[in-house]
Amino acid sequence: MEQSVTSNRTALHPAQRSSARLRPGDVLELLKPITWFPPMWAFMCGAVSSGAGLEGRWWFVAGGVLLAGPLVCGTSQAVNDWFDRHVDAINEPQRPIPSGRIPGRWGLYIAIVATLVSASVGWLLGPLVFAAALVGLAFAWAYSAPPLRFKANGLLGPLVCGLTYEGLSWFTGATVMLGAAPTVENGIILFMYSLGAHGIMVLNDFKAVEGDRQAGLTSLPVTMGVSEAARFACTTMASAQIVVICLLAVWGYGISALVVTGVLAAQIAAMPKLLRDPAQYAPWYNGVGVTLYVLGMLAAALGLGGYI
């Protein structure tokens, strides 16, 4: 029994294990490369939606992709894992910080260094991109760190994620290409897709229900229940896309509107399986439904950019 208690204490307080060796592979795992795809995709959609050519802007585009994914998103992951280390010890104790593979306070130091590097790259890409990077970094810290800790609020936390992962990255992509802020039409579409991404973020909370409950985090699956939270997520994603379809049609982007309608129909067809058992099928829907969602984003961007 004593051995079990000692082992549990070790898992819950990894920051005391400063003698472990810091390894590059563990740092990369902390930054979660798999999470870089959504903001990088949104950045690409923003670049496409601008309608500007790539001539002479390859380096800006490469820098923007680096900024949106590995840097700002990677920073947010490090910040989140540091301030969630005790919750992760319950939900996912194998992660680098709760397992002790990122020892001592190295998780915090990595988050700080990544923040400074991200801000520096944003500065090199111009004043508007720099401002967007600072906003993204501020939200990355405010989302996870006290006293704000937006993620503790089941409605506000996913909204912040959606606005930064999708909207801010899209804005940055368009800005990099244009050298100026995007059009009002472009801004409205990126805002709607950001709101719809609120539902995606709610689905991500399904994997952490028990830890969130014990830690007092009011994620929607905890406060609403798993079934109601799944319905809310589906409704949020679908409603935003319906607005996008209507706007694209009114503005004369008929082909884009038709494509987005098609991918939305496919998402709706997949929703009954998710709603039958949200806890089991949330990861599946994140693979199927979210893929269709981001394909719709690209279709909208292609229309705004004059490509279809």
C-alpha positions as CSV (number, residue, x, y, z in Angstrom):
1,M,0.0,0.0,0.0
2,E,2.8,2.4,0.9
3,Q,4.5,1.8,-2.4
4,S,1.2,2.6,-4.3
5,V,0.8,5.9,-2.4
6,T,4.4,6.9,-3.1
7,S,4.0,6.1,-6.8
8,N,0.8,8.2,-7.0
9,R,2.5,11.1,-5.3
10,T,5.3,11.0,-7.7
11,A,2.9,11.1,-10.7
12,L,1.0,14.0,-9.2
13,H,4.1,16.2,-8.4
14,P,6.5,15.7,-11.3
15,A,7.9,19.3,-10.9
16,Q,9.9,18.0,-7.9
17,R,11.8,15.5,-10.1
18,S,14.5,17.8,-11.3
19,S,17.2,15.1,-11.7
20,A,15.6,13.7,-14.9
21,R,17.3,14.4,-18.2
22,L,15.6,16.7,-20.7
23,R,15.4,15.0,-24.1
24,P,14.5,16.7,-27.5
25,G,11.9,14.1,-28.2
26,D,10.0,14.9,-25.0
27,V,10.1,18.6,-25.8
28,L,8.6,17.9,-29.2
29,E,5.9,15.8,-27.6
30,L,5.2,18.7,-25.3
31,L,4.6,21.0,-28.2
32,K,2.2,18.5,-29.8
33,P,2.9,18.7,-33.5
34,I,-0.5,17.0,-34.3
35,T,-2.2,20.2,-33.0
36,W,-0.3,22.5,-35.4
37,F,-2.4,21.4,-38.4
38,P,-5.6,23.5,-37.6
39,P,-3.9,26.9,-37.4
40,M,-1.6,26.1,-40.3
41,W,-4.6,25.1,-42.4
42,A,-6.4,28.3,-41.3
43,F,-3.3,30.3,-42.3
44,M,-3.4,28.7,-45.7
45,C,-7.1,29.4,-46.1
46,G,-6.4,33.1,-45.2
47,A,-3.6,33.2,-47.8
48,V,-5.8,31.7,-50.5
49,S,-8.7,34.0,-49.6
50,S,-6.6,37.1,-50.2
51,G,-6.4,36.3,-53.9
52,A,-2.8,37.6,-54.0
53,G,-0.1,35.7,-55.9
54,L,2.9,34.2,-54.2
55,E,5.4,36.1,-56.3
56,G,8.1,37.6,-54.0
57,R,6.2,36.4,-50.8
58,W,7.4,32.9,-50.4
59,W,9.5,33.7,-47.3
60,F,6.6,35.6,-45.7
61,V,4.3,32.6,-46.3
62,A,6.9,30.1,-44.9
63,G,7.4,32.4,-41.9
64,G,3.7,32.7,-41.4
65,V,3.2,28.9,-41.5
66,L,6.0,28.5,-39.0
67,L,4.4,31.2,-36.8
68,A,0.9,29.8,-36.9
69,G,1.8,26.2,-36.2
70,P,5.0,25.3,-34.5
71,L,5.5,28.6,-32.8
72,V,2.3,30.1,-31.5
73,C,0.3,26.9,-31.4
74,G,3.3,25.0,-30.0
75,T,3.7,27.7,-27.3
76,S,0.0,27.4,-26.4
77,Q,0.5,23.6,-25.9
78,A,3.5,24.1,-23.6
79,V,1.7,26.7,-21.6
80,N,-1.4,24.5,-21.3
81,D,0.5,21.4,-20.2
82,W,2.4,23.4,-17.6
83,F,-0.7,24.8,-15.9
84,D,-2.6,21.6,-16.4
85,R,0.0,19.3,-15.1
86,H,-2.0,18.2,-12.1
87,V,-5.2,17.6,-14.2
88,D,-3.1,15.7,-16.7
89,A,-1.8,13.5,-13.9
90,I,-5.4,12.2,-13.6
91,N,-6.4,12.2,-17.3
92,E,-3.2,11.5,-19.1
93,P,-0.3,10.7,-16.7
94,Q,1.9,9.6,-19.6
95,R,2.3,13.1,-20.9
96,P,5.8,14.6,-20.6
97,I,5.3,16.8,-17.6
98,P,3.2,14.6,-15.3
99,S,5.3,11.6,-16.2
100,G,8.4,13.5,-15.2
101,R,10.1,13.3,-18.6
102,I,10.0,17.1,-18.7
103,P,11.6,17.7,-15.3
104,G,11.5,20.5,-12.7
105,R,10.2,23.8,-14.1
106,W,11.4,23.1,-17.6
107,G,7.8,23.0,-18.9
108,L,7.4,26.7,-17.9
109,Y,10.9,27.7,-19.2
110,I,10.1,26.1,-22.6
111,A,6.8,28.0,-22.7
112,I,8.5,31.3,-22.0
113,V,11.3,30.8,-24.6
114,A,8.7,29.7,-27.2
115,T,6.7,32.9,-26.5
116,L,9.8,35.1,-27.1
117,V,10.7,33.3,-30.3
118,S,7.2,33.5,-31.6
119,A,7.0,37.3,-31.0
120,S,10.4,37.8,-32.7
121,V,9.3,35.9,-35.8
122,G,6.0,37.9,-35.9
123,W,8.0,41.1,-35.7
124,L,10.0,40.1,-38.7
125,L,6.8,39.5,-40.7
126,G,5.5,43.1,-40.3
127,P,3.5,45.2,-37.8
128,L,0.1,43.7,-38.5
129,V,1.4,40.1,-38.2
130,F,3.4,41.1,-35.1
131,A,0.2,42.5,-33.5
132,A,-1.7,39.3,-34.4
133,A,1.1,37.2,-33.0
134,L,1.0,39.1,-29.7
135,V,-2.8,38.7,-29.5
136,G,-2.4,35.0,-30.1
137,L,0.3,34.6,-27.5
138,A,-1.7,36.6,-24.9
139,F,-4.7,34.4,-25.4
140,A,-2.4,31.3,-25.2
141,W,-1.3,32.3,-21.7
142,A,-4.7,33.7,-20.6
143,Y,-6.4,30.5,-21.7
144,S,-4.4,28.3,-19.3
145,A,-2.8,30.5,-16.7
146,P,-4.4,32.1,-13.7
147,P,-5.8,34.5,-12.9
148,L,-7.9,34.5,-16.1
149,R,-7.6,30.8,-17.1
150,F,-10.3,31.0,-19.7
151,K,-10.4,27.2,-20.1
152,A,-12.1,27.0,-16.7
153,N,-15.2,28.4,-18.3
154,G,-16.9,25.9,-20.6
155,L,-18.3,28.5,-23.0
156,L,-15.4,31.1,-23.0
157,G,-12.5,28.6,-23.3
158,P,-13.6,26.9,-26.5
159,L,-14.5,30.4,-27.9
160,V,-11.0,31.7,-27.3
161,C,-9.5,28.6,-28.9
162,G,-11.7,28.9,-32.0
163,L,-11.0,32.6,-32.4
164,T,-7.2,32.1,-32.2
165,Y,-6.7,28.7,-33.8
166,E,-9.0,29.5,-36.8
167,G,-9.8,33.2,-37.0
168,L,-6.5,34.8,-36.0
169,S,-4.5,32.3,-38.1
170,W,-6.7,33.0,-41.1
171,F,-6.3,36.8,-40.6
172,T,-2.6,36.3,-40.4
173,G,-2.5,34.4,-43.6
174,A,-4.5,37.0,-45.5
175,T,-2.4,39.8,-44.0
176,V,0.9,38.2,-44.9
177,M,-0.3,38.0,-48.6
178,L,-1.9,41.4,-48.8
179,G,0.4,43.4,-46.6
180,A,-2.8,44.9,-45.2
181,A,-5.9,43.8,-43.3
182,P,-8.3,41.5,-45.3
183,T,-11.6,42.7,-46.7
184,V,-14.8,43.0,-44.6
185,E,-16.3,39.9,-46.4
186,N,-13.2,37.9,-45.6
187,G,-13.3,39.0,-42.0
188,I,-16.9,38.0,-41.6
189,I,-16.3,34.5,-43.1
190,L,-13.2,33.9,-40.9
191,F,-15.2,35.0,-37.9
192,M,-18.1,32.6,-38.6
193,Y,-15.6,29.7,-39.0
194,S,-14.1,30.7,-35.7
195,L,-17.5,30.6,-34.0
196,G,-18.1,27.2,-35.6
197,A,-14.8,25.9,-34.3
198,H,-16.2,26.4,-30.8
199,G,-18.0,23.1,-31.3
200,I,-14.7,21.4,-32.3
201,M,-13.1,22.5,-29.1
202,V,-16.0,21.2,-27.1
203,L,-15.5,17.8,-28.7
204,N,-11.9,17.9,-27.6
205,D,-13.0,18.3,-24.0
206,F,-14.7,14.8,-24.0
207,K,-11.3,13.1,-23.4
208,A,-10.8,15.0,-20.1
209,V,-14.2,14.8,-18.4
210,E,-13.1,13.0,-15.2
211,G,-10.0,15.1,-14.7
212,D,-11.9,18.3,-15.4
213,R,-14.6,17.3,-12.9
214,Q,-12.0,16.6,-10.2
215,A,-10.1,19.8,-10.9
216,G,-13.3,21.9,-10.8
217,L,-13.1,22.9,-14.5
218,T,-16.5,23.7,-15.9
219,S,-16.1,22.3,-19.4
220,L,-19.4,21.8,-21.2
221,P,-19.3,18.0,-21.0
222,V,-19.0,18.4,-17.2
223,T,-21.7,21.0,-16.8
224,M,-24.1,20.0,-19.5
225,G,-23.5,16.3,-19.5
226,V,-21.9,14.4,-22.4
227,S,-25.0,14.0,-24.5
228,E,-26.1,17.6,-24.3
229,A,-22.6,18.9,-24.9
230,A,-22.4,16.8,-28.1
231,R,-25.6,18.2,-29.4
232,F,-24.4,21.7,-28.6
233,A,-21.2,21.1,-30.4
234,C,-22.9,19.8,-33.5
235,T,-25.4,22.6,-33.6
236,T,-22.7,25.2,-33.2
237,M,-20.6,23.8,-36.1
238,A,-23.6,23.4,-38.4
239,S,-25.1,26.8,-37.6
240,A,-21.9,28.7,-38.4
241,Q,-21.6,26.9,-41.8
242,I,-25.2,27.7,-42.7
243,V,-24.5,31.4,-42.2
244,V,-21.4,31.0,-44.3
245,I,-23.3,29.3,-47.1
246,C,-26.0,32.0,-47.2
247,L,-23.4,34.8,-47.2
248,L,-21.4,33.2,-50.0
249,A,-24.5,32.7,-52.1
250,V,-25.6,36.4,-51.5
251,W,-22.2,37.7,-52.4
252,G,-22.1,35.7,-55.7
253,Y,-19.7,32.9,-54.7
254,G,-22.2,30.2,-55.8
255,I,-19.7,27.4,-56.4
256,S,-18.1,27.9,-53.0
257,A,-21.6,27.9,-51.4
258,L,-22.5,24.7,-53.1
259,V,-19.3,22.9,-51.9
260,V,-19.7,24.1,-48.4
261,T,-23.3,22.8,-48.5
262,G,-22.1,19.4,-49.6
263,V,-19.5,19.1,-46.8
264,L,-22.0,20.3,-44.3
265,A,-24.5,17.6,-45.5
266,A,-21.8,15.0,-45.0
267,Q,-21.1,16.2,-41.5
268,I,-24.8,16.1,-40.6
269,A,-25.0,12.6,-41.9
270,A,-22.2,11.6,-39.6
271,M,-23.7,13.3,-36.5
272,P,-26.2,10.5,-35.5
273,K,-23.3,8.1,-34.8
274,L,-21.6,10.7,-32.6
275,L,-24.8,11.4,-30.7
276,R,-25.4,7.7,-30.0
277,D,-22.4,7.5,-27.8
278,P,-20.5,10.9,-27.7
279,A,-17.8,9.7,-25.2
280,Q,-16.9,6.8,-27.5
281,Y,-17.3,8.5,-30.9
282,A,-16.0,12.0,-30.3
283,P,-12.5,11.1,-31.5
284,W,-14.0,9.4,-34.6
285,Y,-16.1,12.6,-35.3
286,N,-13.0,14.7,-34.8
287,G,-11.4,12.8,-37.6
288,V,-14.4,12.7,-40.0
289,G,-16.6,15.7,-39.2
290,V,-13.7,18.1,-38.5
291,T,-12.0,17.1,-41.7
292,L,-15.1,18.0,-43.7
293,Y,-15.4,21.2,-41.7
294,V,-11.9,22.4,-42.7
295,L,-12.5,21.4,-46.3
296,G,-15.4,23.7,-46.3
297,M,-13.1,26.5,-45.0
298,L,-10.9,26.0,-48.0
299,A,-13.8,26.0,-50.4
300,A,-14.9,29.4,-48.9
301,A,-11.4,30.7,-49.1
302,L,-11.1,29.7,-52.8
303,G,-14.3,31.6,-53.6
304,L,-13.2,34.7,-51.7
305,G,-9.9,34.6,-53.5
306,G,-11.5,34.3,-56.9
307,Y,-10.2,30.9,-57.7
308,I,-13.7,29.2,-58.1
